[in-house]
Amino acid sequence: MQPPAAAAALLKAQNQREIFTQHEIKLELLWSAFSMAKLQVRQKIANEIAGHEGLALVA
């Protein structure tokens, strides 16, 4: 059996790791959403350029 201080330290470390993992997941989701938004904006710009013959020649 572990001493109470060691058990408390282990529990604290596990809790901190869980919080860190949750933050990693949130950051990954935010990054994915940002990447998707960038792709959507690029697609809209490409569609606009394709709709204007003069701009399409420049692009």
KEVEXKE-319524 format. One record per residue: residue number from 1; residue in one letter; z, x, y of N, C-alpha, C, O, CB in turn. Coordinates in nm, 4 decimals, always signed. Glycine has a CB too. Example, Ala and Ser with C-alpha at 12.3 -4.5 7.8 and 13.67 -1.06 7.14 Angstrom:
BEGIN
<kevex resi="1" resn="a" n_up="+0.7800" n_east="+1.3190" n_north="-0.5690" ca_up="+0.7800" ca_east="+1.2300" ca_north="-0.4500" c_up="+0.7800" c_east="+1.3200" c_north="-0.3300" o_up="+0.8465" o_east="+1.4236" o_north="-0.3319" cb_up="+0.9046" cb_east="+1.1308" cb_north="-0.4473"/>
<kevex resi="2" resn="s" n_up="+0.7080" n_east="+1.2850" n_north="-0.2250" ca_up="+0.7140" ca_east="+1.3670" ca_north="-0.1060" c_up="+0.7870" c_east="+1.2900" c_north="+0.0030" o_up="+0.8039" o_east="+1.3409" o_north="+0.1138" cb_up="+0.5725" cb_east="+1.4084" cb_north="-0.0598"/>
END
This chain:
BEGIN
<kevex resi="1" resn="m" n_up="+0.0000" n_east="+0.0839" n_north="-0.1185" ca_up="+0.0000" ca_east="+0.0000" ca_north="+0.0000" c_up="+0.0000" c_east="+0.0884" c_north="+0.1248" o_up="+0.0700" o_east="+0.1894" o_north="+0.1311" cb_up="+0.1220" cb_east="-0.0955" cb_north="-0.0002"/>
<kevex resi="2" resn="q" n_up="-0.0794" n_east="+0.0485" n_north="+0.2229" ca_up="-0.0903" ca_east="+0.1258" ca_north="+0.3464" c_up="+0.0284" c_east="+0.0977" c_north="+0.4383" o_up="+0.0838" o_east="-0.0123" o_north="+0.4380" cb_up="-0.2224" cb_east="+0.0937" cb_north="+0.4186"/>
<kevex resi="3" resn="p" n_up="+0.0663" n_east="+0.1977" n_north="+0.5162" ca_up="+0.1688" ca_east="+0.1728" ca_north="+0.6183" c_up="+0.1155" c_east="+0.0715" c_north="+0.7194" o_up="-0.0058" o_east="+0.0635" o_north="+0.7393" cb_up="+0.2101" cb_east="+0.3056" cb_north="+0.6899"/>
<kevex resi="4" resn="p" n_up="+0.2024" n_east="-0.0056" n_north="+0.7833" ca_up="+0.1569" ca_east="-0.1086" ca_north="+0.8781" c_up="+0.0692" c_east="-0.0528" c_north="+0.9906" o_up="-0.0266" o_east="-0.1179" o_north="+1.0322" cb_up="+0.2768" cb_east="-0.1785" cb_north="+0.9386"/>
<kevex resi="5" resn="a" n_up="+0.1009" n_east="+0.0656" n_north="+1.0392" ca_up="+0.0203" ca_east="+0.1231" ca_north="+1.1481" c_up="-0.1212" c_east="+0.1538" c_north="+1.1006" o_up="-0.2175" o_east="+0.1323" o_north="+1.1741" cb_up="+0.0864" cb_east="+0.2512" cb_north="+1.2025"/>
<kevex resi="6" resn="a" n_up="-0.1339" n_east="+0.2038" n_north="+0.9783" ca_up="-0.2665" ca_east="+0.2351" ca_north="+0.9246" c_up="-0.3466" c_east="+0.1078" c_north="+0.9015" o_up="-0.4664" o_east="+0.1032" o_north="+0.9297" cb_up="-0.2545" cb_east="+0.3145" cb_north="+0.7937"/>
<kevex resi="7" resn="a" n_up="-0.2807" n_east="+0.0049" n_north="+0.8504" ca_up="-0.3487" ca_east="-0.1225" ca_north="+0.8273" c_up="-0.3940" c_east="-0.1829" c_north="+0.9597" o_up="-0.5041" o_east="-0.2371" o_north="+0.9689" cb_up="-0.2565" cb_east="-0.2208" cb_north="+0.7522"/>
<kevex resi="8" resn="a" n_up="-0.3101" n_east="-0.1738" n_north="+1.0617" ca_up="-0.3458" ca_east="-0.2270" ca_north="+1.1932" c_up="-0.4621" c_east="-0.1491" c_north="+1.2533" o_up="-0.5517" o_east="-0.2078" o_north="+1.3139" cb_up="-0.2248" cb_east="-0.2226" cb_north="+1.2878"/>
<kevex resi="9" resn="a" n_up="-0.4611" n_east="-0.0172" n_north="+1.2365" ca_up="-0.5705" ca_east="+0.0652" ca_north="+1.2884" c_up="-0.7011" c_east="+0.0330" c_north="+1.2169" o_up="-0.8067" o_east="+0.0267" o_north="+1.2798" cb_up="-0.5376" cb_east="+0.2145" cb_north="+1.2731"/>
<kevex resi="10" resn="l" n_up="-0.6940" n_east="+0.0126" n_north="+1.0861" ca_up="-0.8131" ca_east="-0.0221" ca_north="+1.0093" c_up="-0.8681" c_east="-0.1572" c_north="+1.0528" o_up="-0.9891" o_east="-0.1730" o_north="+1.0691" cb_up="-0.7818" cb_east="-0.0235" cb_north="+0.8594"/>
<kevex resi="11" resn="l" n_up="-0.7803" n_east="-0.2540" n_north="+1.0714" ca_up="-0.8222" ca_east="-0.3866" ca_north="+1.1153" c_up="-0.8856" c_east="-0.3801" c_north="+1.2544" o_up="-0.9867" o_east="-0.4455" o_north="+1.2802" cb_up="-0.7026" cb_east="-0.4832" cb_north="+1.1157"/>
<kevex resi="12" resn="k" n_up="-0.8258" n_east="-0.3011" n_north="+1.3434" ca_up="-0.8810" ca_east="-0.2857" ca_north="+1.4782" c_up="-1.0197" c_east="-0.2228" c_north="+1.4727" o_up="-1.1105" o_east="-0.2665" o_north="+1.5435" cb_up="-0.7874" cb_east="-0.2002" cb_north="+1.5655"/>
<kevex resi="13" resn="a" n_up="-1.0366" n_east="-0.1214" n_north="+1.3898" ca_up="-1.1668" ca_east="-0.0558" ca_north="+1.3761" c_up="-1.2711" c_east="-0.1527" c_north="+1.3209" o_up="-1.3858" o_east="-0.1530" o_north="+1.3655" cb_up="-1.1554" cb_east="+0.0675" cb_north="+1.2848"/>
<kevex resi="14" resn="q" n_up="-1.2314" n_east="-0.2341" n_north="+1.2245" ca_up="-1.3244" ca_east="-0.3319" ca_north="+1.1669" c_up="-1.3641" c_east="-0.4355" c_north="+1.2713" o_up="-1.4807" o_east="-0.4743" o_north="+1.2798" cb_up="-1.2616" cb_east="-0.4013" cb_north="+1.0442"/>
<kevex resi="15" resn="n" n_up="-1.2670" n_east="-0.4804" n_north="+1.3508" ca_up="-1.2966" ca_east="-0.5782" ca_north="+1.4560" c_up="-1.3900" c_east="-0.5198" c_north="+1.5613" o_up="-1.4823" o_east="-0.5870" o_north="+1.6074" cb_up="-1.1670" cb_east="-0.6262" cb_north="+1.5222"/>
<kevex resi="16" resn="q" n_up="-1.3658" n_east="-0.3949" n_north="+1.5990" ca_up="-1.4519" ca_east="-0.3305" ca_north="+1.6982" c_up="-1.5935" c_east="-0.3139" c_north="+1.6442" o_up="-1.6905" o_east="-0.3317" o_north="+1.7179" cb_up="-1.3944" cb_east="-0.1941" cb_north="+1.7389"/>
<kevex resi="17" resn="r" n_up="-1.6057" n_east="-0.2801" n_north="+1.5170" ca_up="-1.7387" ca_east="-0.2650" ca_north="+1.4560" c_up="-1.8115" c_east="-0.3993" c_north="+1.4526" o_up="-1.9321" o_east="-0.4058" o_north="+1.4763" cb_up="-1.7269" cb_east="-0.2071" cb_north="+1.3128"/>
<kevex resi="18" resn="e" n_up="-1.7376" n_east="-0.5059" n_north="+1.4230" ca_up="-1.7988" ca_east="-0.6388" ca_north="+1.4197" c_up="-1.8474" c_east="-0.6788" c_north="+1.5593" o_up="-1.9568" o_east="-0.7333" o_north="+1.5740" cb_up="-1.6985" cb_east="-0.7434" cb_north="+1.3657"/>
<kevex resi="19" resn="i" n_up="-1.7669" n_east="-0.6520" n_north="+1.6602" ca_up="-1.8069" ca_east="-0.6824" ca_north="+1.7984" c_up="-1.9295" c_east="-0.6001" c_north="+1.8367" o_up="-2.0223" o_east="-0.6520" o_north="+1.8988" cb_up="-1.6903" cb_east="-0.6543" cb_north="+1.8971"/>
<kevex resi="20" resn="f" n_up="-1.9301" n_east="-0.4722" n_north="+1.7999" ca_up="-2.0442" ca_east="-0.3855" ca_north="+1.8290" c_up="-2.1706" c_east="-0.4391" c_north="+1.7620" o_up="-2.2774" o_east="-0.4426" o_north="+1.8232" cb_up="-2.0158" cb_east="-0.2413" cb_north="+1.7822"/>
<kevex resi="21" resn="t" n_up="-2.1578" n_east="-0.4807" n_north="+1.6365" ca_up="-2.2724" ca_east="-0.5351" ca_north="+1.5631" c_up="-2.3240" c_east="-0.6624" c_north="+1.6297" o_up="-2.4450" o_east="-0.6819" o_north="+1.6410" cb_up="-2.2340" cb_east="-0.5636" cb_north="+1.4168"/>
<kevex resi="22" resn="q" n_up="-2.2329" n_east="-0.7489" n_north="+1.6736" ca_up="-2.2745" ca_east="-0.8711" ca_north="+1.7424" c_up="-2.3497" c_east="-0.8376" c_north="+1.8709" o_up="-2.4491" o_east="-0.9024" o_north="+1.9038" cb_up="-2.1524" cb_east="-0.9596" cb_north="+1.7736"/>
<kevex resi="23" resn="h" n_up="-2.3022" n_east="-0.7362" n_north="+1.9437" ca_up="-2.3708" ca_east="-0.6951" ca_north="+2.0661" c_up="-2.5090" c_east="-0.6377" c_north="+2.0348" o_up="-2.6048" o_east="-0.6622" o_north="+2.1081" cb_up="-2.2867" cb_east="-0.5917" cb_north="+2.1425"/>
<kevex resi="24" resn="e" n_up="-2.5189" n_east="-0.5615" n_north="+1.9262" ca_up="-2.6498" ca_east="-0.5080" ca_north="+1.8858" c_up="-2.7476" c_east="-0.6214" c_north="+1.8573" o_up="-2.8639" o_east="-0.6154" o_north="+1.8972" cb_up="-2.6356" cb_east="-0.4177" cb_north="+1.7613"/>
<kevex resi="25" resn="i" n_up="-2.7004" n_east="-0.7242" n_north="+1.7885" ca_up="-2.7856" ca_east="-0.8391" ca_north="+1.7552" c_up="-2.8306" c_east="-0.9101" c_north="+1.8824" o_up="-2.9476" o_east="-0.9458" o_north="+1.8958" cb_up="-2.7109" cb_east="-0.9377" cb_north="+1.6624"/>
<kevex resi="26" resn="k" n_up="-2.7378" n_east="-0.9307" n_north="+1.9758" ca_up="-2.7736" ca_east="-0.9968" ca_north="+2.1021" c_up="-2.8773" c_east="-0.9157" c_north="+2.1788" o_up="-2.9734" o_east="-0.9712" o_north="+2.2323" cb_up="-2.6486" cb_east="-1.0177" cb_north="+2.1891"/>
<kevex resi="27" resn="l" n_up="-2.8575" n_east="-0.7841" n_north="+2.1839" ca_up="-2.9546" ca_east="-0.6996" ca_north="+2.2535" c_up="-3.0917" c_east="-0.7058" c_north="+2.1878" o_up="-3.1938" o_east="-0.7090" o_north="+2.2566" cb_up="-2.9058" cb_east="-0.5553" cb_north="+2.2576"/>
<kevex resi="28" resn="e" n_up="-3.0944" n_east="-0.7074" n_north="+2.0562" ca_up="-3.2219" ca_east="-0.7155" ca_north="+1.9842" c_up="-3.2917" c_east="-0.8481" c_north="+2.0133" o_up="-3.4135" o_east="-0.8516" o_north="+2.0314" cb_up="-3.1995" cb_east="-0.6993" cb_north="+1.8324"/>
<kevex resi="29" resn="l" n_up="-3.2150" n_east="-0.9569" n_north="+2.0179" ca_up="-3.2731" ca_east="-1.0874" ca_north="+2.0494" c_up="-3.3260" c_east="-1.0912" c_north="+2.1928" o_up="-3.4338" o_east="-1.1450" o_north="+2.2181" cb_up="-3.1691" cb_east="-1.1983" cb_north="+2.0287"/>
<kevex resi="30" resn="l" n_up="-3.2505" n_east="-1.0342" n_north="+2.2859" ca_up="-3.2966" ca_east="-1.0296" ca_north="+2.4248" c_up="-3.4229" c_east="-0.9456" c_north="+2.4382" o_up="-3.5157" o_east="-0.9832" o_north="+2.5099" cb_up="-3.1869" cb_east="-0.9736" cb_north="+2.5156"/>
<kevex resi="31" resn="w" n_up="-3.4265" n_east="-0.8327" n_north="+2.3695" ca_up="-3.5443" ca_east="-0.7462" ca_north="+2.3747" c_up="-3.6659" c_east="-0.8180" c_north="+2.3163" o_up="-3.7764" o_east="-0.8067" o_north="+2.3692" cb_up="-3.5182" cb_east="-0.6145" cb_north="+2.2986"/>
<kevex resi="32" resn="s" n_up="-3.6456" n_east="-0.8911" n_north="+2.2083" ca_up="-3.7555" ca_east="-0.9665" ca_north="+2.1471" c_up="-3.8066" c_east="-1.0738" c_north="+2.2424" o_up="-3.9275" o_east="-1.0928" o_north="+2.2561" cb_up="-3.7101" cb_east="-1.0306" cb_north="+2.0147"/>
<kevex resi="33" resn="a" n_up="-3.7147" n_east="-1.1437" n_north="+2.3080" ca_up="-3.7548" ca_east="-1.2476" ca_north="+2.4029" c_up="-3.8317" c_east="-1.1861" c_north="+2.5200" o_up="-3.9317" o_east="-1.2419" o_north="+2.5652" cb_up="-3.6310" cb_east="-1.3247" cb_north="+2.4543"/>
<kevex resi="34" resn="f" n_up="-3.7849" n_east="-1.0718" n_north="+2.5687" ca_up="-3.8533" ca_east="-1.0026" ca_north="+2.6780" c_up="-3.9932" c_east="-0.9599" c_north="+2.6351" o_up="-4.0891" o_east="-0.9762" o_north="+2.7105" cb_up="-3.7720" cb_east="-0.8803" cb_north="+2.7239"/>
<kevex resi="35" resn="s" n_up="-4.0049" n_east="-0.9057" n_north="+2.5155" ca_up="-4.1355" ca_east="-0.8618" ca_north="+2.4648" c_up="-4.2307" c_east="-0.9796" c_north="+2.4505" o_up="-4.3490" o_east="-0.9687" o_north="+2.4825" cb_up="-4.1198" cb_east="-0.7903" cb_north="+2.3297"/>
<kevex resi="36" resn="m" n_up="-4.1791" n_east="-1.0922" n_north="+2.4026" ca_up="-4.2623" ca_east="-1.2116" ca_north="+2.3878" c_up="-4.3086" c_east="-1.2609" c_north="+2.5249" o_up="-4.4242" o_east="-1.3000" o_north="+2.5413" cb_up="-4.1849" cb_east="-1.3234" cb_north="+2.3134"/>
<kevex resi="37" resn="a" n_up="-4.2197" n_east="-1.2590" n_north="+2.6220" ca_up="-4.2566" ca_east="-1.3023" ca_north="+2.7573" c_up="-4.3641" c_east="-1.2109" c_north="+2.8158" o_up="-4.4575" o_east="-1.2584" o_north="+2.8804" cb_up="-4.1327" cb_east="-1.3043" cb_north="+2.8493"/>
<kevex resi="38" resn="k" n_up="-4.3513" n_east="-1.0807" n_north="+2.7935" ca_up="-4.4538" ca_east="-0.9869" ca_north="+2.8419" c_up="-4.5893" c_east="-1.0185" c_north="+2.7790" o_up="-4.6913" o_east="-1.0196" o_north="+2.8479" cb_up="-4.4132" cb_east="-0.8407" cb_north="+2.8105"/>
<kevex resi="39" resn="l" n_up="-4.5902" n_east="-1.0441" n_north="+2.6490" ca_up="-4.7162" ca_east="-1.0758" ca_north="+2.5816" c_up="-4.7774" c_east="-1.2041" c_north="+2.6363" o_up="-4.8989" o_east="-1.2124" o_north="+2.6546" cb_up="-4.6941" cb_east="-1.0887" cb_north="+2.4308"/>
<kevex resi="40" resn="q" n_up="-4.6938" n_east="-1.3037" n_north="+2.6624" ca_up="-4.7445" ca_east="-1.4299" ca_north="+2.7157" c_up="-4.8042" c_east="-1.4107" c_north="+2.8549" o_up="-4.9086" o_east="-1.4678" o_north="+2.8866" cb_up="-4.6326" cb_east="-1.5345" cb_north="+2.7203"/>
<kevex resi="41" resn="v" n_up="-4.7383" n_east="-1.3309" n_north="+2.9373" ca_up="-4.7909" ca_east="-1.3048" ca_north="+3.0721" c_up="-4.9224" c_east="-1.2285" c_north="+3.0630" o_up="-5.0177" o_east="-1.2599" o_north="+3.1344" cb_up="-4.6883" cb_east="-1.2251" cb_north="+3.1569"/>
<kevex resi="42" resn="r" n_up="-4.9280" n_east="-1.1293" n_north="+2.9761" ca_up="-5.0530" ca_east="-1.0537" ca_north="+2.9594" c_up="-5.1660" c_east="-1.1448" c_north="+2.9127" o_up="-5.2801" o_east="-1.1308" o_north="+2.9566" cb_up="-5.0334" cb_east="-0.9384" cb_north="+2.8591"/>
<kevex resi="43" resn="q" n_up="-5.1336" n_east="-1.2380" n_north="+2.8234" ca_up="-5.2359" ca_east="-1.3307" ca_north="+2.7747" c_up="-5.2839" c_east="-1.4213" c_north="+2.8873" o_up="-5.4036" o_east="-1.4474" o_north="+2.8995" cb_up="-5.1816" cb_east="-1.4151" cb_north="+2.6580"/>
<kevex resi="44" resn="k" n_up="-5.1909" n_east="-1.4695" n_north="+2.9698" ca_up="-5.2299" ca_east="-1.5546" ca_north="+3.0825" c_up="-5.3181" c_east="-1.4782" c_north="+3.1804" o_up="-5.4165" o_east="-1.5320" o_north="+3.2313" cb_up="-5.1057" cb_east="-1.6086" cb_north="+3.1547"/>
<kevex resi="45" resn="i" n_up="-5.2831" n_east="-1.3538" n_north="+3.2065" ca_up="-5.3652" ca_east="-1.2715" ca_north="+3.2962" c_up="-5.5042" c_east="-1.2513" c_north="+3.2366" o_up="-5.6043" o_east="-1.2624" o_north="+3.3073" cb_up="-5.2976" cb_east="-1.1345" cb_north="+3.3224"/>
<kevex resi="46" resn="a" n_up="-5.5107" n_east="-1.2219" n_north="+3.1079" ca_up="-5.6406" ca_east="-1.2031" ca_north="+3.0413" c_up="-5.7226" c_east="-1.3308" c_north="+3.0467" o_up="-5.8437" o_east="-1.3260" o_north="+3.0683" cb_up="-5.6211" cb_east="-1.1592" cb_north="+2.8950"/>
<kevex resi="47" resn="n" n_up="-5.6578" n_east="-1.4446" n_north="+3.0273" ca_up="-5.7291" ca_east="-1.5726" ca_north="+3.0339" c_up="-5.7822" c_east="-1.5984" c_north="+3.1745" o_up="-5.8940" o_east="-1.6474" o_north="+3.1909" cb_up="-5.6371" cb_east="-1.6876" cb_north="+2.9906"/>
<kevex resi="48" resn="e" n_up="-5.7025" n_east="-1.5655" n_north="+3.2757" ca_up="-5.7472" ca_east="-1.5826" ca_north="+3.4141" c_up="-5.8659" c_east="-1.4919" c_north="+3.4441" o_up="-5.9632" o_east="-1.5347" o_north="+3.5061" cb_up="-5.6322" cb_east="-1.5536" cb_north="+3.5119"/>
<kevex resi="49" resn="i" n_up="-5.8579" n_east="-1.3686" n_north="+3.4008" ca_up="-5.9677" ca_east="-1.2741" ca_north="+3.4239" c_up="-6.0938" c_east="-1.3220" c_north="+3.3528" o_up="-6.2035" o_east="-1.3143" o_north="+3.4082" cb_up="-5.9291" cb_east="-1.1320" cb_north="+3.3754"/>
<kevex resi="50" resn="a" n_up="-6.0785" n_east="-1.3708" n_north="+3.2313" ca_up="-6.1943" ca_east="-1.4192" ca_north="+3.1553" c_up="-6.2567" c_east="-1.5415" c_north="+3.2218" o_up="-6.3759" o_east="-1.5672" o_north="+3.2049" cb_up="-6.1534" cb_east="-1.4530" cb_north="+3.0113"/>
<kevex resi="51" resn="g" n_up="-6.1771" n_east="-1.6169" n_north="+3.2971" ca_up="-6.2278" ca_east="-1.7372" ca_north="+3.3634" c_up="-6.3008" c_east="-1.7085" c_north="+3.4933" o_up="-6.3658" o_east="-1.7977" o_north="+3.5479" cb_up="-6.1151" cb_east="-1.8312" cb_north="+3.3905"/>
<kevex resi="52" resn="h" n_up="-6.2916" n_east="-1.5868" n_north="+3.5441" ca_up="-6.3588" ca_east="-1.5489" ca_north="+3.6685" c_up="-6.4568" c_east="-1.4363" c_north="+3.6376" o_up="-6.4164" o_east="-1.3245" o_north="+3.6056" cb_up="-6.2554" cb_east="-1.5050" cb_north="+3.7783"/>
<kevex resi="53" resn="e" n_up="-6.5848" n_east="-1.4665" n_north="+3.6475" ca_up="-6.6874" ca_east="-1.3695" ca_north="+3.6085" c_up="-6.6768" c_east="-1.2389" c_north="+3.6867" o_up="-6.6944" o_east="-1.1311" o_north="+3.6298" cb_up="-6.8252" cb_east="-1.4295" cb_north="+3.6282"/>
<kevex resi="54" resn="g" n_up="-6.6485" n_east="-1.2475" n_north="+3.8154" ca_up="-6.6373" ca_east="-1.1267" ca_north="+3.8972" c_up="-6.5209" c_east="-1.0396" c_north="+3.8529" o_up="-6.5333" o_east="-0.9172" o_north="+3.8473" cb_up="-6.6212" cb_east="-1.1636" cb_north="+4.0439"/>
<kevex resi="55" resn="l" n_up="-6.4096" n_east="-1.1009" n_north="+3.8218" ca_up="-6.2937" ca_east="-1.0253" ca_north="+3.7753" c_up="-6.3168" c_east="-0.9687" c_north="+3.6359" o_up="-6.2695" o_east="-0.8596" o_north="+3.6042" cb_up="-6.1692" cb_east="-1.1132" cb_north="+3.7759"/>
<kevex resi="56" resn="a" n_up="-6.3882" n_east="-1.0414" n_north="+3.5543" ca_up="-6.4130" ca_east="-0.9947" ca_north="+3.4177" c_up="-6.4944" c_east="-0.8653" c_north="+3.4190" o_up="-6.4742" o_east="-0.7786" o_north="+3.3340" cb_up="-6.4865" cb_east="-1.1031" cb_north="+3.3360"/>
<kevex resi="57" resn="l" n_up="-6.5845" n_east="-0.8524" n_north="+3.5133" ca_up="-6.6636" ca_east="-0.7300" ca_north="+3.5215" c_up="-6.5777" c_east="-0.6108" c_north="+3.5614" o_up="-6.6013" o_east="-0.4991" o_north="+3.5154" cb_up="-6.7779" cb_east="-0.7474" cb_north="+3.6207"/>
<kevex resi="58" resn="v" n_up="-6.4787" n_east="-0.6335" n_north="+3.6463" ca_up="-6.3894" ca_east="-0.5260" ca_north="+3.6893" c_up="-6.2967" c_east="-0.4859" c_north="+3.5751" o_up="-6.2714" o_east="-0.3674" o_north="+3.5533" cb_up="-6.3072" cb_east="-0.5692" cb_north="+3.8126"/>
<kevex resi="59" resn="a" n_up="-6.2467" n_east="-0.5845" n_north="+3.5031" ca_up="-6.1519" ca_east="-0.5564" ca_north="+3.3944" c_up="-6.2260" c_east="-0.4910" c_north="+3.2813" o_up="-6.1660" o_east="-0.4584" o_north="+3.1789" cb_up="-6.0808" cb_east="-0.6853" cb_north="+3.3456"/>
END
